[in-house]
Every structure is written in C-alpha cells, then in structure tokens.
Amino acid sequence: MRPFSTATCDIENQQSAKSINLYSAINQALHIALETDPRTFVFGEDVSFGGVFRCTTGLADRFGKSRVFNTPLCEQGIVGFGIGLAAMGNRAIAEIQFADYIFPAFDQIVNEAAKFRYRSGNQFNCGGLTIRAPYGAVGHGGHYHSQSPEAFFCHVPGIKVVIPRSPQQAKGLLLSCIRDPNPVVFFEPKWLYRLAVEEVPEHDYMLPLSKAEVIREGSDITLVGWGAQLSIMEQACIDAEKDGISCELIDLKTLIPWDKETVEASVRKTGRLLVSIMPL
C-alpha cells in the first residue's frame, strides 16, 4: 500500500518544511508543546525512554523527568491523574500505549473528563487534557493490539475526538488538541507511523479542529473517512474513476464535534454518501 498523498491544507512558511514520517511529526509537536508552555507534562507507560513507537524519544532528556515520566501500568490511573493535573491549570498529555487498552480508563474519560465542566456549572474544567493513543491494525498484533475504538467516544458530549491522516496533519492537529480548552482523545494511526512521509513545516503551527477537508473533488458520490483509511479510500476513488465514477473524498479529521456543513454541502451536490471506517 502506498503512503497517503501530501496534505492539501494551506500552511505558511512551507520553505522551512522537512520530509519526515508520522511518528516524527508527533515527536516534533510534543517538543514544541513542552518548549512553549512550562505547564505541559507528558506521561504514560514507558514514555521516558521514547515509548513503544518512539514518539516520545528525547523528551525526558531535554525537559527532565519531572515533566516527562513513566506511570504505573494502570490506564484508569493515567487518565485520572491527567484529569487532576489539567484541572489545576496544566497541559496534561497522557499516552495510552495502545488504544486497545483505553477501556480501563473509559469511566474516567466518559464520566469524569467529559462531564467535569458541566457538573461544576463551568466553575472547573479539565480542558488541558489530551489523551494520545495509537490505534488500528498493522497486519499483526492480534485482537489486543489492532482495535479501532474511536466510535465508542463519538457519542460522548464534552470531549473531542481527533484522528490525523498524515504527518503534516498529525503535527498541526495535535498542537491544536493540546492547546484546546476541552479534553481531547487523539488517536494516532500506527500503521502510518513510519509508512506515511511528507513535507512537514518545522515551525510551530496549528490546524483547526472540527473542520473537515475536501481532499478530492467529485460529482457522483461523497466518501467520508478518517485516519489510515483515507489512503485506501483515495485508491478507491482512482479505481472508480476508471469506470467513469467521480468521487468526492472528505477527511473528517475531527470525529466529534464533526463538520456537518462540509459533509452536507458535498452530499447535496453528489446525492450519495459512503462512510468508510477502519476495520479491526
């Protein structure tokens, strides 16, 4: 499977861009977040030495183990700690080593983080919380290392769910999530960690949340997807074009709250809609 095409978003200072893969883009975003805000902390299982996928490589050496540190093997505790840290005005970046293991923290995310602002009448919030988790299949790993659990969280008011499709998107969206005044679950397509490579600006930039992107214009049918599935859908658009079918391809990017206006405008034009999800 070929890597996904270069992102089409308009980002300034493209001349400072460097060709990197997705996990390196995540690493850049975390470096910038820690460097630009002393209230930022990164924590999770094995993050101090770089993590399983090396996304946190070099962070502890540069920013110290008081800001980048390992936690016990307890996802409920990781997210619970992050909620408390964010409630005190900090930027808490919690890593769940594999998205498959986010379920022990389900209660903390759904019943605590998502409802924190509402139940206090907006007196308190944990808006500085970002939960990172690698998701999806990579051709091996079995049922505990290949799941795509994003749909569970797309029915929960009070949190945002974001999934990038490429390195350029990953860096800009992650920085937006970290700085957003709401708790966010940020799923990272581990299949693309090393496969997806593109030019990524080296400077600090953010991409808007809850804004979908039409990455391929078409007139016969609207295709909507997110994350790693976009590369498969793009190939489907190319194959369909050979049969005279014009596909409009939309990357949702933020799954909740999602960009209804962009999708509705496309469906009004094409009259047909197909939503493709990442299989387990």
N, C-alpha and C positions, 0 to 999 in steps of 0.2 A: 504494500500500500504506500503510495507516495505521500510526502508531507503535504500539509494544507498550504494553500497559496498565501502569499503575503497579505497582511491585513490591509483593508482599504480605507481605514479611518485617516483623517487629516491630523497629523501631529507635527508641531513646529520643530524646527532645527533638525530635520532629517539628516543633515550633513554630519551630525555627531553620532549617527547610528552605527551599531556594530552587529555583525551576524552572530547570533547566539541561539541556543536551544531554550526550551520552555523552562526547564528547571533552573537554568542560569538566570533567566528573566525573573523568576520568583526570588532567587537569591539577591538579585540587584534591588528589587523592590523592598525586601526586608532590610537590606543595608541602608537604603535611603530612609525608611521609616524610623529605624533606630537612630540614625545620624541626625535627622531633622527634628526629632522630638524626644527629649530625655525621659519623658513619661512612658515610653514604649518598652514593652517587655515581650520576649519570645520564649515559650516554654512548651514542653511536651516530652514524650518518650524519646530519648537519645538525640535530642536536638543539639546538645552542646558539642558533639563531635561531627555534626553535619546531617544526621538523620539517615534513614534507610535510603532515601533517594538523593541525598547530598544537597538538599535545598537550603539547609542552614549552615553550610560549610563556611568557616571563617568568622562567623558572627560572634561566638563566645570569645575567640582570641582578640577580636577588635573591640568589643563592647563590654567584655567582662562577664563573669559567671553570675553576677548579681542581676544582670538584665537578660541573659540568655542561659537557660538552665534546664536540666533534666527534671522530670517529675516521676513519682511512682507510677506503676502500671495500673492506672485507675482512671478511665476516661470520665467517669462521673466526677471524680475529684479534680481533674484537669479543668473541665468546664466550670465547675463550681468555684474553683479558685479564680478563674478568669472573670467570672461574673463579679465576685467581690473586688478584684483588682480594678475592673472597669468602673464599678460603682463609686470608687474613690477618686475618679477623675483621670485614670491612667488609660493607656492604649494597650490592651491585652491581646496578644496574638497567640492563640492556643492551637497547637498542632495535634490532630488525631492521626496516628501513624498510618492507618488505613481506614478509609471511610466505612468499611465493614464493621469496624469496632466503635462506631459512633453511637450505636444503640444503647450501651450502658449509660451514655450521657443524655439520652433522649429526654428524660424528665427534667434535667437541668436546663436544656435548651428550650423545650416547649412550655414547661410550667414555671420556669424561673426567668430566664433571659428574655423570652418573648413577652412576658407579662409584667416585667419589672416596672416599666414606666406607667403602664395602665393602672396597676393595682395601688400605686402610690399617688395617684392623681397628678402625675407629672412632677412630683417633688423630687424623685430619684430616678435614675436610669443606669443601664449598663451599656450605653451606646458605643463605648470604646472597645467592645469585644468583637474580635474576628476569629472565627474557628476555621482553620485550614484543614483539608482532608483530601488525600489522593483517592480518586475513585475510578471505577471501571475495570474492564478486563484487559489483560495484556497477552492473552494466549496461553497463560499458565497461572497457577496460584490457587486454583480451587475456589470453593464457594466462600471462603473467609477472606479472600484477597482479590475478589473480582466483581464486587457488587456496585450497583449504581443506585444509591438510596435517596437521591435528591427529591423524588416525588413525595416522600413522607413529610418533608419540611415545607413543601409548597402549599400546604393547607393551614399554615400557622401564621395568623396576623401577629405582627410585632417583630419579625425577623426578616432579613433579606437573604435570598439565595442566589449566588452568582457563580457562573462557570465560564471560563475563557476557552477560546478555540485555538489560540496561537500564542507564541512568546510575546509579541507586541501587545496583544490584548491582555495577557496574564499580568504583565508588569503594571500597566495603567489601571486595570480594574482592581488589582489587589491593593494598590495605594489608595484608590478611592474607597474601597471597603474599610481599610484601616482607619481612614480619616472621616468616615461617615458617622453621623450621630446616632446610629442604630446598630444593634447587634447583627452580624452577618455570618452566614455559613458560606465559605468559599471552597468549592470543590475543584480540585485540580486533576485534569485527565492524565493519569500516569503513563498511559500508552504514548502520549506525546512528549513526555519529559525530555527525551533525547531524540525522538524522531522528528519533531517539528522544529525547524530552524528558519529564522528570518532576520531581517534588519530591525534592530530594536534601539531606539534612542537611548543614549547613556545617561541623559539628564533626568531629573525628577518631572514626571508628568502623570496626569490622571485622566481616565476615561469615564464618561458619565454612566451612572447606574440607571437601571430601568429605562434604558434606551436601546431598542433593537437596531440591527443594522441590515439593510438590504445589500447583500454582497454579490447578488447576481440578478439582473433584471429579467423578467419574463412576462408572458401574457396568458398562458393556458392553465397553470396551476401554481399555487403557493406552497412551498415546502418550508417548514419551520423546524429548527433543531437547535442544539447547543453542544458545546464542548467537542469531544473527539468525533462525535457523529457527523460533524459538518464536513469533514474530508470525504466520508462515504457518500454523503448527500450531494456534494459537488460532483463526484464522479457519476452519480445517478443522473444529474442534470445534463452532463456531457453525453451520456449514453442515450437519454431521452431525446436530445436534440437531433441525433442521427435519425430518429423516427419522426421528426417534424413536431416534437412536443417542446414548447417553450416554457421553461420552469423559472419561477422567481424564488430565490433562496434567501431565507432570513435567518440570521443568527440572533436568537433571543437574548443571549448574554446574561441578563438578569431574569431569573425564573419567577421571582416574586419580590416586589410587585412588578408585573410584566408590562411591556409596552403594547397595550391593546390598540392604540391608534395606528401604529405602523402595520401591525398584522391585519387589522380591519381594512385599512386602505388597500392593502395588497389583495385581500380576498374579494373586495368589491370589484377590483379590476379583473381578476382571473376567474372568479366564480367557483374555485375549488381550493380545498385546503388539505394538506397531508402533514401530520406531525410525526417526526421520527425520533424515537428515544434510543439511548444507548442500551443494548441488551446486557444481561448479566454475564 
